[in-house]
């Protein structure tokens, strides 16, 4: 496991020269988006967030539930953020204009839930991970899968400072250089990032996997992902 972490760390150093995340944009102001927004604010990031319509429609909710965040339209969020987090229901991901995310680092937090999303043939008939399907739609963005296997409520309650023995890990998958930028964000959120590999590796922490919904340390995640062996 150590060689993989060292490699990611080196790539992170090189990428950060060009990408410094100070503003996080969140598309989706529901429970997941709100929890991520509060976590990002606590970590010291500026947060811009949008709902499904005009900014004025969610301004009051944002002021009460996410004090410190700025309500914007989806296009404004995408344009102003260094990194964008997709926190909309899976069946609504095509309502986001892919052109607005061209060239952006995008975190995919979404999961395909058939009882909620209905039957979506693009996921049920495609053997690939859900993020690979989503990445086809956002072809000009740099997509990273993470924040999907932790409950939105756990995101806020489980955050711990670096070195805390009770700190949990979060898996992420995507191209290595982009994942390195996202890993730093996860670290500031209060979790140990564990790089699973390219986007296809995201299938290992989708719903139904041993990782999904559980609480794992970074070492435990590495074992589940096949990156290390149990002692």
ZAGU-336579 format. One record per residue: residue number from 1; residue in three letters; chain; x, y, z of N, C-alpha, C in turn. Coordinates in Angstrom, 3 decimals. Example, Ala and Ser with C-alpha at 12.3 -4.5 7.8 and 13.67 -1.06 7.14 Angstrom:
<rs>
 pos code unit      n_X      n_Y      n_Z     ca_X     ca_Y     ca_Z      c_X      c_Y      c_Z
   1  ALA    A   13.190   -5.690    7.800   12.300   -4.500    7.800   13.200   -3.300    7.800
   2  SER    A   12.850   -2.250    7.080   13.670   -1.060    7.140   12.900    0.030    7.870
</rs>
This chain:
<rs>
 pos code unit      n_X      n_Y      n_Z     ca_X     ca_Y     ca_Z      c_X      c_Y      c_Z
   1  UNK    A    0.825   -1.204    0.000    0.000    0.000    0.000    0.854    1.247    0.000
   2  UNK    A    2.020    1.210    0.613    2.841    2.403    0.714    3.246    2.971   -0.647
   3  UNK    A    3.712    2.135   -1.606    4.092    2.700   -2.898    2.961    3.481   -3.562
   4  UNK    A    1.731    2.973   -3.472    0.605    3.684   -4.083    0.404    5.040   -3.418
   5  UNK    A    0.525    5.110   -2.096    0.332    6.374   -1.401    1.457    7.358   -1.714
   6  UNK    A    2.681    6.876   -1.805    3.798    7.759   -2.140    3.609    8.331   -3.530
   7  UNK    A    3.223    7.497   -4.481    3.017    7.960   -5.849    1.937    9.035   -5.893
   8  UNK    A    0.845    8.807   -5.198   -0.233    9.783   -5.187    0.235   11.073   -4.560
   9  UNK    A    1.031   10.975   -3.501    1.540   12.172   -2.856    2.407   13.005   -3.785
  10  UNK    A    3.245   12.343   -4.600    4.092   13.066   -5.541    3.254   13.746   -6.603
  11  UNK    A    2.272   13.050   -7.107    1.399   13.637   -8.115    0.633   14.814   -7.527
  12  UNK    A    0.235   14.693   -6.250   -0.480   15.770   -5.596    0.373   17.034   -5.563
  13  UNK    A    1.656   16.876   -5.244    2.546   18.021   -5.161    2.621   18.739   -6.510
  14  UNK    A    2.749   17.953   -7.598    2.855   18.553   -8.912    1.557   19.220   -9.330
  15  UNK    A    0.428   18.584   -9.041   -0.862   19.109   -9.466   -1.211   20.380   -8.707
  16  UNK    A   -0.845   20.446   -7.431   -1.235   21.571   -6.603   -0.566   22.858   -7.057
  17  UNK    A    0.520   22.752   -7.822    1.134   23.954   -8.351    0.174   24.667   -9.288
  18  UNK    A   -0.686   23.870   -9.965   -1.626   24.448  -10.913   -3.035   24.560  -10.344
  19  UNK    A   -3.367   23.772   -9.326   -4.727   23.737   -8.797   -4.713   23.913   -7.288
  20  UNK    A   -5.152   25.059   -6.836   -5.329   25.306   -5.417   -6.826   25.492   -5.161
  21  UNK    A   -7.394   24.618   -4.379   -8.832   24.682   -4.114   -9.093   25.607   -2.933
  22  UNK    A   -9.759   26.711   -3.195  -10.184   27.620   -2.138  -11.706   27.744   -2.100
  23  UNK    A  -12.347   27.520   -3.259  -13.800   27.628   -3.349  -14.384   26.327   -3.871
  24  UNK    A  -15.316   25.777   -3.122  -15.989   24.545   -3.513  -17.418   24.865   -3.920
  25  UNK    A  -17.801   24.386   -5.086  -19.166   24.552   -5.560  -19.937   23.255   -5.392
  26  UNK    A  -21.182   23.377   -4.971  -22.012   22.191   -4.749  -23.290   22.317   -5.559
  27  UNK    A  -23.533   21.341   -6.413  -24.760   21.295   -7.200  -25.711   20.335   -6.512
  28  UNK    A  -26.708   20.906   -5.841  -27.647   20.106   -5.063  -27.680   20.578   -3.635
  29  UNK    A  -28.824   21.079   -3.202  -28.938   21.638   -1.855  -29.803   20.777   -0.949
  30  UNK    A  -29.870   19.485   -1.241  -30.606   18.563   -0.379  -29.786   18.175    0.835
  31  UNK    A  -30.103   17.043    1.410  -29.418   16.629    2.642  -27.932   16.364    2.412
  32  UNK    A  -27.616   15.691    1.323  -26.209   15.408    1.040  -25.451   16.692    0.748
  33  UNK    A  -25.983   17.490   -0.159  -25.314   18.738   -0.512  -25.141   19.663    0.677
  34  UNK    A  -26.152   19.733    1.538  -26.077   20.605    2.715  -25.021   20.119    3.698
  35  UNK    A  -24.954   18.800    3.904  -23.954   18.244    4.821  -22.543   18.467    4.294
  36  UNK    A  -22.353   18.270    3.001  -21.043   18.518    2.401  -20.685   19.997    2.516
  37  UNK    A  -21.663   20.860    2.302  -21.421   22.299    2.389  -20.976   22.700    3.788
  38  UNK    A  -21.643   22.198    4.799  -21.262   22.540    6.181  -19.867   21.998    6.504
  39  UNK    A  -19.583   20.798    6.019  -18.265   20.210    6.242  -17.175   21.037    5.567
  40  UNK    A  -17.444   21.481    4.348  -16.474   22.290    3.611  -16.251   23.638    4.284
  41  UNK    A  -17.309   24.249    4.767  -17.175   25.530    5.474  -16.331   25.363    6.734
  42  UNK    A  -16.595   24.300    7.467  -15.831   24.034    8.688  -14.359   23.804    8.373
  43  UNK    A  -14.078   23.255    7.193  -12.702   22.995    6.777  -12.006   24.246    6.248
  44  UNK    A  -12.742   25.338    6.148  -12.136   26.603    5.740  -12.318   26.984    4.286
  45  UNK    A  -13.132   26.240    3.562  -13.373   26.564    2.162  -14.520   27.574    2.028
  46  UNK    A  -14.464   28.387    0.997  -15.630   29.161    0.584  -16.563   28.200   -0.140
  47  UNK    A  -17.871   28.349    0.079  -18.833   27.403   -0.484  -19.915   28.138   -1.263
  48  UNK    A  -20.087   27.733   -2.507  -21.167   28.216   -3.352  -22.079   27.031   -3.651
  49  UNK    A  -23.378   27.218   -3.532  -24.305   26.087   -3.660  -25.525   26.477   -4.480
  50  UNK    A  -26.051   25.519   -5.208  -27.240   25.766   -6.020  -28.261   24.674   -5.813
  51  UNK    A  -29.517   25.043   -6.051  -30.596   24.073   -6.090  -30.966   23.823   -7.538
  52  UNK    A  -32.215   23.495   -7.774  -32.635   23.174   -9.136  -33.153   24.381   -9.903
  53  UNK    A  -33.203   25.546   -9.248  -33.759   26.726   -9.905  -32.978   27.978   -9.553
  54  UNK    A  -33.668   29.111   -9.536  -33.006   30.378   -9.211  -32.435   30.369   -7.801
  55  UNK    A  -31.367   31.130   -7.604  -30.724   31.192   -6.294  -31.672   31.698   -5.218
  56  UNK    A  -32.566   32.609   -5.597  -33.497   33.179   -4.628  -34.406   32.122   -4.008
  57  UNK    A  -34.624   31.025   -4.743  -35.518   29.977   -4.255  -34.943   29.244   -3.048
  58  UNK    A  -33.625   29.213   -2.913  -33.014   28.493   -1.792  -32.259   29.413   -0.836
  59  UNK    A  -32.297   30.707   -1.094  -31.500   31.637   -0.297  -31.838   31.548    1.188
  60  UNK    A  -33.123   31.538    1.537  -33.528   31.501    2.944  -33.083   30.189    3.599
  61  UNK    A  -33.262   29.083    2.883  -32.853   27.785    3.422  -31.355   27.752    3.645
  62  UNK    A  -30.605   28.278    2.685  -29.150   28.306    2.812  -28.735   29.145    4.009
  63  UNK    A  -29.361   30.294    4.183  -29.016   31.178    5.297  -29.240   30.499    6.649
  64  UNK    A  -30.268   29.647    6.722  -30.613   28.994    7.983  -29.839   27.696    8.189
  65  UNK    A  -29.784   26.870    7.144  -29.227   25.525    7.260  -27.721   25.483    6.989
  66  UNK    A  -27.250   26.388    6.134  -25.822   26.394    5.773  -25.287   27.822    5.903
  67  UNK    A  -25.316   28.395    7.088  -24.849   29.776    7.224  -23.388   29.921    6.789
  68  UNK    A  -23.158   30.900    5.938  -21.816   31.112    5.414  -21.677   30.712    3.965
  69  UNK    A  -22.565   29.836    3.489  -22.559   29.449    2.077  -23.271   30.523    1.260
  70  UNK    A  -22.959   30.571   -0.019  -23.559   31.550   -0.914  -24.434   30.827   -1.930
  71  UNK    A  -25.708   31.180   -1.988  -26.630   30.571   -2.942  -26.433   31.201   -4.316
  72  UNK    A  -26.333   30.361   -5.334  -26.146   30.817   -6.708  -26.934   29.915   -7.646
  73  UNK    A  -26.979   30.290   -8.917  -27.505   29.375   -9.912  -26.461   28.301  -10.178
  74  UNK    A  -26.877   27.219  -10.803  -25.940   26.135  -11.103  -24.804   26.621  -12.000
  75  UNK    A  -25.132   27.442  -12.984  -24.108   27.956  -13.892  -23.106   28.830  -13.152
  76  UNK    A  -23.602   29.635  -12.215  -22.718   30.500  -11.443  -21.813   29.681  -10.520
  77  UNK    A  -22.370   28.638   -9.927  -21.570   27.762   -9.064  -20.435   27.140   -9.868
  78  UNK    A  -20.772   26.604  -11.021  -19.764   25.951  -11.848  -18.679   26.924  -12.284
  79  UNK    A  -19.062   28.136  -12.612  -18.103   29.118  -13.110  -17.178   29.642  -12.017
  80  UNK    A  -17.671   29.703  -10.790  -16.919   30.369   -9.717  -16.091   29.425   -8.854
  81  UNK    A  -16.350   28.125   -8.929  -15.703   27.170   -8.023  -14.428   26.583   -8.620
  82  UNK    A  -13.481   26.261   -7.739  -12.265   25.558   -8.157  -12.526   24.073   -8.312
  83  UNK    A  -13.504   23.590   -7.590  -13.869   22.170   -7.584  -15.376   22.106   -7.386
  84  UNK    A  -16.042   21.227   -8.127  -17.506   21.135   -8.076  -17.922   19.758   -7.581
  85  UNK    A  -18.897   19.737   -6.682  -19.400   18.484   -6.136  -20.815   18.240   -6.643
  86  UNK    A  -21.007   17.098   -7.307  -22.329   16.699   -7.782  -23.062   15.999   -6.651
  87  UNK    A  -24.126   16.632   -6.156  -24.896   16.065   -5.048  -26.386   16.093   -5.384
  88  UNK    A  -26.690   15.755   -6.638  -28.089   15.679   -7.065  -28.492   14.210   -7.113
  89  UNK    A  -29.800   13.901   -7.073  -30.213   12.502   -7.239  -29.729   11.973   -8.581
  90  UNK    A  -29.374   10.709   -8.637  -28.819   10.150   -9.858  -29.724   10.368  -11.064
  91  UNK    A  -31.039   10.254  -10.868  -31.933   10.387  -12.018  -32.019   11.813  -12.549
  92  UNK    A  -31.355   12.741  -11.861  -31.370   14.137  -12.312  -30.017   14.622  -12.814
  93  UNK    A  -29.035   13.725  -12.922  -27.699   14.217  -13.277  -27.653   14.829  -14.669
  94  UNK    A  -28.546   14.396  -15.560  -28.565   14.960  -16.905  -29.226   16.339  -16.961
  95  UNK    A  -29.751   16.819  -15.838  -30.266   18.193  -15.810  -29.131   19.202  -15.657
  96  UNK    A  -27.929   18.718  -15.329  -26.763   19.590  -15.211  -26.131   19.742  -16.589
  97  UNK    A  -25.919   20.964  -17.007  -25.320   21.239  -18.315  -23.856   20.821  -18.304
  98  UNK    A  -23.475   19.819  -19.084  -22.093   19.358  -19.046  -21.098   20.421  -19.499
  99  UNK    A  -21.558   21.343  -20.337  -20.661   22.384  -20.809  -20.158   23.287  -19.698
 100  UNK    A  -20.963   23.453  -18.650  -20.558   24.330  -17.547  -19.439   23.722  -16.714
 101  UNK    A  -19.248   22.396  -16.819  -18.231   21.717  -16.013  -16.993   21.337  -16.825
 102  UNK    A  -16.912   21.796  -18.052  -15.763   21.485  -18.900  -14.477   21.977  -18.247
 103  UNK    A  -13.521   21.077  -18.110  -12.234   21.425  -17.529  -12.208   21.452  -16.018
 104  UNK    A  -13.350   21.246  -15.377  -13.442   21.319  -13.917  -13.137   19.973  -13.263
 105  UNK    A  -12.609   20.037  -12.055  -12.525   18.851  -11.204  -13.903   18.665  -10.579
 106  UNK    A  -14.479   17.496  -10.763  -15.848   17.232  -10.316  -15.868   15.983   -9.445
 107  UNK    A  -16.423   16.096   -8.250  -16.616   14.948   -7.367  -18.021   14.400   -7.571
 108  UNK    A  -18.097   13.127   -7.890  -19.377   12.444   -8.051  -19.727   11.741   -6.745
 109  UNK    A  -20.720   12.263   -6.032  -21.173   11.661   -4.777  -22.392   10.761   -4.989
 110  UNK    A  -22.841   10.644   -6.230  -24.141   10.036   -6.500  -24.102    8.510   -6.467
 111  UNK    A  -25.227    7.927   -6.093  -25.433    6.480   -6.130  -26.729    6.187   -6.858
 112  UNK    A  -26.750    5.073   -7.559  -27.972    4.657   -8.245  -28.835    3.848   -7.290
 113  UNK    A  -29.986    4.420   -6.925  -30.939    3.754   -6.049  -32.224    3.512   -6.845
 114  UNK    A  -32.467    2.291   -7.234  -33.624    2.005   -8.071  -34.953    2.395   -7.421
 115  UNK    A  -35.159    2.170   -6.087  -36.433    2.581   -5.490  -36.679    4.088   -5.581
 116  UNK    A  -35.611    4.872   -5.628  -35.738    6.329   -5.698  -35.614    6.817   -7.135
 117  UNK    A  -34.642    6.292   -7.841  -34.358    6.777   -9.190  -35.215    6.123  -10.264
 118  UNK    A  -35.871    5.017   -9.908  -36.570    4.266  -10.928  -35.585    3.418  -11.712
 119  UNK    A  -36.082    2.722  -12.724  -35.206    1.903  -13.548  -34.562    2.770  -14.627
 120  UNK    A  -33.261    2.937  -14.528  -32.517    3.723  -15.516  -31.678    2.754  -16.341
 121  UNK    A  -32.097    2.544  -17.582  -31.453    1.536  -18.421  -29.964    1.787  -18.591
 122  UNK    A  -29.550    3.046  -18.575  -28.129    3.327  -18.795  -27.260    2.763  -17.670
 123  UNK    A  -27.873    2.488  -16.510  -27.130    1.879  -15.409  -27.412    0.387  -15.284
 124  UNK    A  -28.642   -0.024  -15.508  -28.981   -1.438  -15.335  -28.450   -2.308  -16.469
 125  UNK    A  -28.255   -1.740  -17.637  -27.787   -2.539  -18.778  -26.300   -2.320  -19.069
 126  UNK    A  -25.650   -1.487  -18.292  -24.235   -1.195  -18.487  -23.448   -1.823  -17.346
 127  UNK    A  -22.480   -2.651  -17.666  -21.715   -3.364  -16.649  -20.688   -2.486  -15.956
 128  UNK    A  -20.494   -1.295  -16.448  -19.494   -0.413  -15.851  -19.982    0.178  -14.534
 129  UNK    A  -19.068    0.796  -13.794  -19.452    1.501  -12.578  -20.323    2.693  -12.947
 130  UNK    A  -21.143    3.138  -12.002  -22.041    4.258  -12.291  -21.259    5.515  -12.664
 131  UNK    A  -20.106    5.711  -12.050  -19.323    6.919  -12.338  -18.746    6.897  -13.749
 132  UNK    A  -18.456    5.729  -14.269  -17.985    5.660  -15.653  -19.087    6.087  -16.618
 133  UNK    A  -20.326    5.723  -16.301  -21.459    6.147  -17.118  -21.632    7.657  -17.012
 134  UNK    A  -21.567    8.160  -15.790  -21.708    9.603  -15.564  -20.583   10.361  -16.260
 135  UNK    A  -19.376    9.806  -16.226  -18.224   10.469  -16.841  -18.396   10.610  -18.350
 136  UNK    A  -19.109    9.699  -18.977  -19.378    9.824  -20.412  -20.167   11.095  -20.700
 137  UNK    A  -21.094   11.416  -19.798  -21.928   12.609  -19.981  -21.117   13.874  -19.731
 138  UNK    A  -20.291   13.841  -18.696  -19.435   14.993  -18.383  -18.032   14.744  -18.955
 139  UNK    A  -17.983   14.496  -20.245  -16.759   14.023  -20.877  -15.608   15.028  -20.803
 140  UNK    A  -15.915   16.304  -20.668  -14.869   17.329  -20.641  -14.443   17.694  -19.220
 141  UNK    A  -15.034   17.041  -18.222  -14.675   17.292  -16.821  -13.710   16.215  -16.338
 142  UNK    A  -13.085   16.473  -15.195  -12.186   15.505  -14.559  -12.925   14.918  -13.363
 143  UNK    A  -13.541   13.756  -13.554  -14.449   13.184  -12.560  -13.717   12.295  -11.563
 144  UNK    A  -14.058   12.463  -10.298  -13.533   11.617   -9.222  -14.704   11.104   -8.397
 145  UNK    A  -14.725    9.809   -8.150  -15.781    9.208   -7.339  -15.353    9.186   -5.877
 146  UNK    A  -16.126    9.793   -5.003  -15.899    9.721   -3.560  -17.081   10.372   -2.845
 147  UNK    A  -17.070   10.277   -1.514  -18.128   10.827   -0.651  -19.469   10.122   -0.844
 148  UNK    A  -19.488    9.051   -1.642  -20.740    8.351   -1.878  -20.978    7.200   -0.913
 149  UNK    A  -19.903    6.692   -0.290  -20.071    5.499    0.550  -20.175    5.833    2.033
 150  UNK    A  -20.280    7.118    2.361  -20.469    7.552    3.738  -21.821    8.250    3.854
 151  UNK    A  -22.544    8.001    4.939  -23.818    8.669    5.145  -23.619   10.161    5.337
 152  UNK    A  -24.550   10.968    4.846  -24.387   12.420    4.949  -24.294   12.865    6.404
 153  UNK    A  -24.988   12.168    7.298  -24.925   12.530    8.712  -23.562   12.152    9.306
 154  UNK    A  -22.994   11.019    8.842  -21.681   10.588    9.336  -20.569   11.517    8.881
 155  UNK    A  -20.763   12.160    7.744  -19.739   13.054    7.219  -19.400   14.143    8.229
 156  UNK    A  -20.415   14.628    8.925  -20.189   15.695    9.895  -19.762   15.166   11.265
 157  UNK    A  -20.334   14.051   11.688  -20.045   13.560   13.036  -18.740   12.775   13.126
 158  UNK    A  -18.285   12.192   12.010  -17.111   11.319   12.045  -15.803   12.021   11.709
 159  UNK    A  -15.846   13.264   11.303  -14.614   13.981   10.940  -13.676   14.064   12.141
 160  UNK    A  -12.388   13.797   11.901  -11.376   13.817   12.950  -10.104   14.481   12.418
 161  UNK    A   -9.310   15.084   13.294   -8.037   15.671   12.848   -7.055   14.594   12.427
 162  UNK    A   -6.101   14.960   11.597   -5.078   14.014   11.142   -4.337   13.422   12.337
 163  UNK    A   -4.102   12.127   12.297   -3.400   11.445   13.378   -4.293   10.883   14.451
 164  UNK    A   -5.564   11.262   14.463   -6.499   10.726   15.448   -6.687    9.236   15.188
 165  UNK    A   -6.521    8.376   16.192   -6.650    6.929   15.975   -8.049    6.505   15.548
 166  UNK    A   -9.038    7.360   15.782  -10.404    7.043   15.395  -10.782    7.647   14.045
 167  UNK    A   -9.811    8.218   13.357  -10.094    8.823   12.061  -10.454    7.747   11.044
 168  UNK    A  -11.484    8.008   10.261  -11.939    7.067    9.257  -11.360    7.404    7.893
 169  UNK    A  -11.394    6.437    7.011  -10.909    6.621    5.652  -12.051    6.828    4.682
 170  UNK    A  -11.750    7.479    3.567  -12.698    7.627    2.472  -12.001    7.200    1.190
 171  UNK    A  -12.640    6.307    0.453  -12.085    5.847   -0.810  -12.384    6.855   -1.913
 172  UNK    A  -11.479    6.925   -2.882  -11.713    7.761   -4.049  -11.120    7.089   -5.267
 173  UNK    A  -11.749    7.347   -6.432  -11.293    6.747   -7.678  -11.359    7.783   -8.788
 174  UNK    A  -10.365    7.763   -9.656  -10.296    8.703  -10.769   -8.872    8.782  -11.271
 175  UNK    A   -8.615    9.647  -12.238   -7.248    9.795  -12.715   -6.381   10.296  -11.568
 176  UNK    A   -5.159    9.790  -11.493   -4.327    9.975  -10.308   -4.077   11.444   -9.961
 177  UNK    A   -3.762   12.274  -10.955   -3.443   13.668  -10.653   -4.653   14.410  -10.093
 178  UNK    A   -5.819   14.177  -10.684   -7.028   14.825  -10.188   -7.396   14.285   -8.813
 179  UNK    A   -7.262   12.988   -8.616   -7.572   12.381   -7.328   -6.689   12.950   -6.228
 180  UNK    A   -5.455   13.320   -6.570   -4.553   13.894   -5.580   -5.082   15.222   -5.057
 181  UNK    A   -5.675   16.019   -5.933   -6.273   17.287   -5.501   -7.461   17.019   -4.586
 182  UNK    A   -8.299   16.061   -4.980   -9.476   15.715   -4.182   -9.054   15.105   -2.845
 183  UNK    A   -7.968   14.336   -2.839   -7.482   13.726   -1.599   -7.163   14.795   -0.558
 184  UNK    A   -6.586   15.890   -0.985   -6.271   16.973   -0.049   -7.549   17.570    0.538
 185  UNK    A   -8.598   17.658   -0.281   -9.885   18.153    0.209  -10.454   17.196    1.254
 186  UNK    A  -10.412   15.903    0.985  -10.919   14.910    1.941  -10.135   14.980    3.254
 187  UNK    A   -8.840   15.178    3.143   -8.010   15.300    4.340   -8.451   16.496    5.172
 188  UNK    A   -8.697   17.612    4.535   -9.158   18.803    5.263  -10.573   18.611    5.813
 189  UNK    A  -11.350   17.775    5.150  -12.694   17.459    5.652  -12.628   16.656    6.948
 190  UNK    A  -11.496   15.990    7.195  -11.349   15.212    8.421  -11.280   13.719    8.230
 191  UNK    A  -10.863   13.285    7.025  -10.809   11.855    6.716   -9.501   11.522    6.000
 192  UNK    A   -9.065   10.273    6.143   -7.875    9.809    5.448   -8.277    9.330    4.056
 193  UNK    A   -7.771    9.968    3.003   -8.113    9.527    1.651   -7.371    8.244    1.286
 194  UNK    A   -8.071    7.334    0.633   -7.472    6.075    0.179   -7.744    5.955   -1.318
 195  UNK    A   -6.696    6.086   -2.096   -6.835    6.059   -3.551   -7.022    4.632   -4.045
 196  UNK    A   -8.188    4.371   -4.650   -8.521    3.017   -5.106   -7.990    2.721   -6.498
 197  UNK    A   -7.727    3.773   -7.298   -7.292    3.573   -8.665   -8.143    4.383   -9.619
 198  UNK    A   -8.115    4.068  -10.917   -8.913    4.817  -11.895  -10.404    4.665  -11.637
 199  UNK    A  -11.189    5.394  -12.420  -12.621    5.503  -12.143  -13.326    4.158  -12.059
 200  UNK    A  -12.876    3.177  -12.804  -13.493    1.849  -12.770  -13.463    1.261  -11.366
 201  UNK    A  -12.470    1.648  -10.562  -12.337    1.121   -9.202  -13.456    1.603   -8.287
 202  UNK    A  -14.198    2.608   -8.708  -15.301    3.111   -7.894  -16.400    2.087   -7.656
 203  UNK    A  -16.447    1.061   -8.500  -17.452    0.006   -8.306  -17.273   -0.699   -6.969
 204  UNK    A  -16.056   -0.658   -6.422  -15.762   -1.357   -5.165  -16.383   -0.689   -3.957
 205  UNK    A  -16.886    0.546   -4.102  -17.538    1.179   -2.959  -18.902    1.762   -3.323
 206  UNK    A  -19.549    1.123   -4.294  -20.929    1.455   -4.626  -21.884    0.691   -3.696
 207  UNK    A  -23.186    1.018   -3.724  -24.153    0.278   -2.905  -24.055   -1.226   -3.123
 208  UNK    A  -24.104   -1.972   -2.026  -24.003   -3.423   -2.077  -22.610   -3.951   -1.826
 209  UNK    A  -21.627   -3.050   -1.828  -20.253   -3.480   -1.553  -20.020   -3.516   -0.045
 210  UNK    A  -18.992   -4.242    0.424  -18.683   -4.279    1.855  -18.297   -2.908    2.416
 211  UNK    A  -17.809   -2.033    1.552  -17.372   -0.709    2.001  -18.547    0.234    2.207
 212  UNK    A  -19.547    0.110    1.352  -20.640    1.082    1.343  -21.375    1.125    2.681
 213  UNK    A  -21.477    2.330    3.242  -22.224    2.530    4.477  -21.489    2.152    5.735
 214  UNK    A  -20.274    1.613    5.606  -19.534    1.192    6.790  -18.577    2.260    7.286
 215  UNK    A  -17.998    1.998    8.431  -16.973    2.877    8.988  -15.658    2.106    9.002
 216  UNK    A  -14.682    2.600    8.260  -13.408    1.918    8.126  -12.258    2.894    8.327
 217  UNK    A  -11.193    2.397    8.928   -9.965    3.184    8.940   -9.347    3.099    7.540
 218  UNK    A   -8.334    3.917    7.295   -7.665    3.880    5.998   -7.065    2.503    5.739
 219  UNK    A   -6.471    1.889    6.761   -5.878    0.564    6.587   -6.941   -0.481    6.274
 220  UNK    A   -8.075   -0.384    6.937   -9.165   -1.329    6.679   -9.707   -1.158    5.259
 221  UNK    A   -9.812    0.094    4.820  -10.266    0.353    3.449   -9.289   -0.225    2.440
 222  UNK    A   -8.007   -0.058    2.707   -6.990   -0.564    1.798   -7.092   -2.076    1.643
 223  UNK    A   -7.395   -2.764    2.731   -7.577   -4.218    2.669   -8.807   -4.572    1.861
 224  UNK    A   -9.904   -3.879    2.100  -11.144   -4.135    1.360  -10.962   -3.886   -0.141
 225  UNK    A  -10.140   -2.897   -0.461   -9.909   -2.540   -1.864   -8.834   -3.388   -2.526
 226  UNK    A   -8.223   -4.283   -1.747   -7.193   -5.146   -2.305   -5.858   -4.447   -2.487
 227  UNK    A   -5.648   -3.355   -1.764   -4.402   -2.604   -1.854   -3.388   -3.058   -0.814
 228  UNK    A   -3.838   -3.825    0.157   -2.956   -4.309    1.231   -3.543   -5.604    1.769
 229  UNK    A   -2.709   -6.357    2.465   -3.152   -7.603    3.054   -3.345   -7.433    4.551
 230  UNK    A   -4.278   -8.191    5.099   -4.526   -8.137    6.534   -3.289   -8.638    7.286
 231  UNK    A   -3.037   -8.020    8.431   -1.865   -8.424    9.230   -2.072   -9.809    9.816
</rs>
